[in-house]
Amino acid sequence: MLQILKYLKDYLFWAVLILILLVAQAFCDLSLPDYTSKLVDTGISAGGVTDTVPKILTASEYEGIRTFMTADEQALVTQSYKQTDKLSDSGYQVKTQTAGAVYYVLTAQGEKQESKLKAAFAEPILLYSQFSAMDETDLAKMLSDGKSTDIETLAAQMGVEKSGEQYTIFDFISAKVITPAQLRASAESEYATLMDNYADSMVAAFLAESYKAMGIDTRAIQNHYLLVVGAQMLGLALLLTAISITVGFLAARVSADLGMKTRDKVFHKVVRFSNAEMDRFSTASLITRSTNDIQQVQMVAVMLLRMVAYAPVMGVGGLIKVLNTNTSMAWIIGIAVLAVGCVVSVLMVVAMPKFKMMQQLMDRVNLVMREVLTGLPVIRAFRRGNYEEKRFDEANTNLTKTMLFTNRAMTFMFPLMMLIMNGITLLIVWVGGHKIEDGSLQLGEMIAFIQYTMMIVMSFLMITMISIMLPRAAVSANRIEEVLKVEPEITDKENARDTQIQTGKITFSHVNFRYPNAQEDVLHDINFSAEPGQTTAIIGSTGCGKSTLVHLILRLYDVTGGQIFLDGTDIRDVTQHSLRAAIGFVPQKATLFSGTIRSNLQFGDENAPEAWLEKSAEIAQAKEFIDQKPERLDSEISQGGTNVSGGQKQRLAIARAVAKKPPVYIFDDSFSALDYQTDVALRRALSENAKESTVLIVAQRIVTILNADRILVLDNGRIQGIGTHRELMQSCEVYQQIVKSQLSESEIEKSMGKEAGANV
């Protein structure tokens, strides 16, 4: 986790911007359930009426409500309302008006006055709506303390006369059997919580019915409210969409840039690796680290920016909203979170080890695949196809089984999560239904509670999803960091000179070399010089250290003892760039790059002119087959040079080195794929065109180095002899054995005669 955050530190500005946008997105998300609650409770249940202070009342309602008010409240209401016979004075649209009806319309203005009126009206309106709707049976039951008593008998006993068609609470109040203050005190003790939480909603519902009964067009009021709230919800939804798209875009850009820069860092680091580092990391592993591992980090970076930052905001915000909505059902959220935590914990214990194994198994698949593809001719020649198929199948099966296990575990998790979420919804509906019946909860609040609960559960789910994916990404991040932290053994000194090599004289002074982690040296006390204008050949048995010796000149490895000088300067005192710019190197295995013949020949010198490319191809004896191609130098070369033969590939590799015009040529057994006639012609042409250069040839064939100016004989990493062919035939037993193993007696006698021909 820390390693992944380390990669994101360069994007702090964008991360902060995304966090701000996510807070805004969470605000929009958390606001939508409130609007849903308003639509249900106010827009539908209360008919869109939001008044908590009546704008207009009938005379009977006005007097009835005032009955339950204190003297101060009555005085406030009296000065805030005026009598009228016009229903339109309310400001609402009127459908019909009863002739001769008297109304009281609100005249008070200002928030302070409205606040006082709201407090004065709250309880009296609730008492009036409750008692005015009470039938005679309920009224008798209330007045007789719950006893079943006939209202007529009760009224006769109390001396109360009927003022209308049936007895009402106001008849008993007029007879002073009970006072409004007593009724108010009783209601406050019994319905205190209800009136505290739902006074505004209950007042609005009463007024909606009152306005409708008067003849006010309540449908217009409701439509206007629904349109306004709906437009606000639509605006929030559009803003939410815009923020979500912006956050997704920014997160994708940040992660893509992170992936690009990390790949770039890994690539540049690997390019600087010496052979020692390449031996430490397998090619297959480096490919996996550069592709799949970086992709894992990139994917988790997106999720960190999109989910990990968003989930806590949503979770905390949803919890605050729930606690403000209805604390009596908050325990349901605890059950939901506990259930989600249990499921995720079990899955993490089961699946986590498999996630950590996945990258190593992918390395194995890449390794086997690479070996099979590169060694396909050998596999076919030795009829090992079935064995390699089994080997690949084993690696592939192990990876597949692991991925199937983790995917099945994740697939199993989602149905469980849906079961938990649906179960929690049912529990909320069941508990909420009873509370709605009791009058302690409104339908819109229950809907909002469900939405908030789902948001909280989804927030925990997102966090747990990240916690499952993080270990695999952490493994990938550590594997990437392993590459980035490696410092190449071969580096330029701080004071290394970037100079141009002039003559190209090479001198080995008491050079020893040992491979990393090896038990003994490969080369022992190597001393010799290779002069400009001369050809120095190196020959010896397989494994004696010939290729290692020339690799030391290129600083593919550094000597472990002694020094190598180029033009009298230790090669470690010049930059690697200037050193390698002076050397035209042709390796044992010729490597061509996808492109054209021209692009391959210009690999060492991008500005090499056309005429010199043609000349280089002629020197390397490649012009003949190039001229046979319709597009000549612009002919396509496929990846690895698979569309040319081994000999053609070797000649193009030699032409590439010649096109560079270096002061030093190194041919590491580069003529082995050439026939004898082409070999002789190539060396003759090279001798004529590289007279001023230092030429080193590593060879297995005696005929290739027979006429060299100096021949260096290696055996078990030690120099056994230095001299010309004739000198070595007289003084070096190892050289004699090599010559006798390759040449007949007549050829040996001929070689000991006059040395004529190409001096290469």
Sequence and secondary structure as in RCSB ss.txt:
>XXXX:A:sequence
MLQILKYLKDYLFWAVLILILLVAQAFCDLSLPDYTSKLVDTGISAGGVTDTVPKILTASEYEGIRTFMTADEQA
LVTQSYKQTDKLSDSGYQVKTQTAGAVYYVLTAQGEKQESKLKAAFAEPILLYSQFSAMDETDLAKMLSDGKSTD
IETLAAQMGVEKSGEQYTIFDFISAKVITPAQLRASAESEYATLMDNYADSMVAAFLAESYKAMGIDTRAIQNHY
LLVVGAQMLGLALLLTAISITVGFLAARVSADLGMKTRDKVFHKVVRFSNAEMDRFSTASLITRSTNDIQQVQMV
AVMLLRMVAYAPVMGVGGLIKVLNTNTSMAWIIGIAVLAVGCVVSVLMVVAMPKFKMMQQLMDRVNLVMREVLTG
LPVIRAFRRGNYEEKRFDEANTNLTKTMLFTNRAMTFMFPLMMLIMNGITLLIVWVGGHKIEDGSLQLGEMIAFI
QYTMMIVMSFLMITMISIMLPRAAVSANRIEEVLKVEPEITDKENARDTQIQTGKITFSHVNFRYPNAQEDVLHD
INFSAEPGQTTAIIGSTGCGKSTLVHLILRLYDVTGGQIFLDGTDIRDVTQHSLRAAIGFVPQKATLFSGTIRSN
LQFGDENAPEAWLEKSAEIAQAKEFIDQKPERLDSEISQGGTNVSGGQKQRLAIARAVAKKPPVYIFDDSFSALD
YQTDVALRRALSENAKESTVLIVAQRIVTILNADRILVLDNGRIQGIGTHRELMQSCEVYQQIVKSQLSESEIEK
SMGKEAGANV
>XXXX:A:secstr
 HHHHHHHGGGHHHHHHHHHHHHHHHHHHHHHHHHHHHIIIIIIITTT   SS SEEEHHHHHHHHHTS HHHHH
HHHHHEEEES GGGGSS BS   TT  EEEE   SHHHHHHHHHHHHHHHHHHHHHHT  HHHHHHHHTTT    
HHHHHHHHT   SSSS  HHHHHHTTSS HHHHHHHHHHHSHHHHHHHHHHHHHHHHHHHHHHHTB HHHHHHHH
HHHHHHHHHHHHHHHHHHHHHHHHHHHHHHHHHHHHHHHHHHHHHHT  HHHHHHS HHHHHHIIIIIHHHHHHH
HHHIIIIITHHHHHHHHHHHHHHHH GGGHHHHHHHHHHHHHHHHHHHHHHHHHHHHHHHHHHHHHHHHHHHHHT
HHHHHHTT HHHHHHHHHHHHHHHHHHHHHHHHHHHHHHHHHHHHHHHHHHHHHHHHHHHHHHTSS HHHHHHHH
HHHHHHHHHHHHHHHHHHHHHHHHHHHHHHHHHHH   SS   TT B     S  EEEEEEEE  TT SS SEEE
EEEEE TT EEEEEESTTSSHHHHHHHHTTSS  SEEEEEETTEEGGGB HHHHHHTEEEE SS    SEEHHHH
HTTS TT  HHHHHHHHHHTT HHHHHTSTTGGG EE GGGTTS HHHHHHHHHHHHHHT  SEEEEESTTTTS 
HHHHHHHHHHHHHH TTSEEEEEES HHHHTT SEEEEEETTEEEEEE HHHHHHH HHHHHHHHHHS HHHHHH
HTS   S   
